[in-house]
Amino acid sequence: MQNLEKFVQVNGAKIHYIEAGNGKAVVLHHGARFNAHTWEETGTISAIAEVGYRAISIDFPGFGKSESGNFGNLSDFISSFIETMKLDKPILLGASMGGEAVLEYAVDNPKKLGGLILVGAVGVSSYENKLKDLDGLPILLIWGKHDNVSPKHNYELILKYVKSAKFVNIGNQHACYLDDPNGFNEQIKTFLKGL
């Protein structure tokens, strides 16, 4: 299945994304050192398309091929992107910085989502008082065994408040999808098939 490079205007900014597959949308958000192509290199876009979903890997504003634009924060951008693309209850995947952005959007809009995949998300404790609002939403938490950027306290906090969250270790480092892309993609495919 071919990955297509596309652009869309979001609040006047030209935003780049890579898309493959059809079906319910899974929107992928990268970490601070990465961009939309990271999820292409790990085979994650293709893996998601393989199991009957529409994978959309975006470059955050000011990253990769996206313009900076004028967004309050990354959560506001996610909200605008979902509205612009007219996505119905998408599943959001976010790694590290992208994980925090996705989490911030999710705690404010749990009813607008079909699921959540957080990979070594940072800043989780900032949203502790709202985490319980995510209970009932299918959530997959993926952390590297020796993540030295996002400590295990972050996923433990989510597991404490969200009974519908499932946790797995993949690889070792913070960017665990680089350690074991196949294992990472298999976990995501299993999660998506179960929705």
C-alpha positions in Angstrom: 0.0 0.0 0.0 1.4 3.4 -1.0 2.1 6.2 1.4 0.9 9.5 0.0 2.5 12.8 1.0 -0.2 15.5 1.4 -0.6 19.1 2.7 -3.7 20.7 4.3 -4.3 24.3 5.4 -5.0 24.3 9.1 -5.9 27.8 10.5 -3.9 29.3 7.6 -0.8 27.2 8.1 0.3 24.7 5.5 0.6 21.3 7.4 2.3 18.3 5.9 1.1 14.7 6.6 1.7 11.2 5.2 -1.4 9.0 4.6 -2.1 5.4 3.8 -5.0 3.0 4.0 -8.8 3.5 4.4 -11.2 3.2 7.3 -11.2 4.9 10.7 -8.4 7.4 11.2 -5.4 6.8 13.3 -3.4 10.0 13.6 0.3 9.7 14.5 2.1 12.4 16.4 5.9 12.4 16.6 8.3 13.4 19.4 10.6 16.5 19.6 13.5 15.0 17.7 11.4 13.4 14.9 8.8 14.1 12.2 6.1 12.5 10.2 8.6 10.4 8.3 9.7 8.6 11.5 6.5 6.5 11.4 7.1 5.7 7.8 10.7 4.5 8.6 9.4 2.3 11.5 6.8 0.7 9.2 4.0 1.9 11.6 2.0 3.7 8.9 1.9 0.6 6.7 1.1 -1.6 9.7 -1.9 0.5 10.6 -3.1 0.5 7.0 -2.7 -3.2 6.8 -5.3 -3.8 9.5 -8.0 -1.7 7.8 -7.3 1.8 9.2 -6.4 5.1 7.7 -3.0 6.1 9.0 -2.3 9.9 9.0 1.2 10.8 10.2 1.5 14.6 10.7 4.4 17.0 11.0 3.6 19.3 14.0 3.7 23.0 13.2 7.3 24.1 12.7 8.5 20.5 12.3 9.4 18.6 9.1 7.6 20.2 6.2 4.9 22.0 8.2 4.7 25.8 8.6 4.8 27.1 12.2 1.3 28.7 12.0 -0.4 30.4 14.9 -1.6 27.8 17.5 -1.9 28.3 21.3 -0.3 25.0 21.9 0.0 21.5 20.3 -3.3 20.4 21.8 -5.0 23.3 20.1 -3.3 22.3 16.8 -4.6 18.7 17.2 -8.1 20.0 17.7 -7.9 22.2 14.6 -6.4 19.4 12.5 -9.2 16.9 13.5 -11.8 19.5 12.7 -10.2 20.5 9.4 -9.9 16.9 8.3 -13.5 16.1 9.5 -12.3 13.0 11.4 -14.9 11.1 13.3 -13.7 9.7 16.6 -10.1 9.2 15.5 -7.6 7.1 17.4 -4.6 9.2 18.4 -1.0 8.0 18.8 1.6 10.2 20.4 5.2 9.7 21.4 7.0 11.7 24.0 6.2 15.4 23.4 3.5 14.2 20.9 2.2 11.9 23.7 1.7 14.9 26.0 0.0 16.9 23.3 -2.3 14.0 22.5 -3.0 13.4 26.3 -3.8 17.1 26.8 -6.3 17.0 23.9 -7.7 13.7 25.1 -8.5 14.7 28.7 -10.4 17.7 27.4 -12.2 15.8 24.6 -12.5 12.1 25.7 -15.9 11.7 23.9 -14.4 12.8 20.6 -11.9 9.9 20.4 -12.0 6.3 19.5 -8.9 5.4 21.4 -5.4 6.4 22.5 -1.9 5.1 22.0 0.7 6.8 24.2 4.4 6.0 23.7 6.7 7.3 26.5 4.5 10.3 27.0 6.0 13.1 29.1 4.3 15.6 31.4 1.5 13.1 32.5 1.3 14.5 36.1 0.2 17.9 34.8 -3.1 16.2 33.9 -3.6 14.0 36.9 -6.8 15.6 38.1 -8.4 14.9 34.6 -7.1 11.4 33.9 -10.2 9.6 35.4 -12.2 11.2 32.5 -10.4 8.9 30.1 -11.7 5.7 31.9 -13.7 3.6 29.4 -11.6 4.8 26.4 -9.4 2.0 24.9 -5.8 3.1 25.7 -2.5 1.4 24.9 0.6 2.5 26.8 3.9 1.6 25.3 7.2 2.4 27.2 10.8 1.3 26.7 12.1 -0.8 29.6 14.8 1.7 30.5 13.2 5.0 29.4 15.3 7.7 31.0 13.2 10.6 29.6 9.7 9.5 30.7 9.8 7.6 34.0 7.5 4.7 34.8 5.6 7.0 37.2 4.0 8.5 34.0 2.3 5.3 32.9 1.6 4.1 36.4 -0.4 7.3 37.0 -2.5 6.6 33.9 -3.0 2.9 35.0 -4.1 4.2 38.4 -7.0 6.2 37.1 -7.9 4.5 33.8 -9.0 0.9 34.1 -9.4 0.6 30.4 -5.7 1.2 29.8 -3.3 -1.6 28.9 0.4 -1.4 29.3 3.3 -3.1 27.4 7.1 -2.7 27.4 8.8 -2.6 24.0 12.6 -2.2 23.6 14.7 -0.2 26.0 15.1 3.4 25.2 12.7 6.3 25.3 12.1 6.1 21.5 11.3 2.4 22.0 9.9 2.0 18.5 13.4 2.4 17.1 14.6 -0.5 19.2 12.0 -3.0 18.1 9.8 -1.6 15.3 8.3 -5.0 14.5 7.3 -5.7 18.2 6.0 -2.1 18.4 3.9 -2.4 15.3 2.5 -5.8 16.3 1.2 -4.4 19.6 -0.5 -1.5 17.7 -2.1 -3.9 15.2 -3.4 -6.2 18.0 -4.8 -3.1 19.8 -6.5 -1.8 16.7 -7.9 -5.2 15.7 -9.5 -5.4 19.2 -11.4 -2.1 18.9 
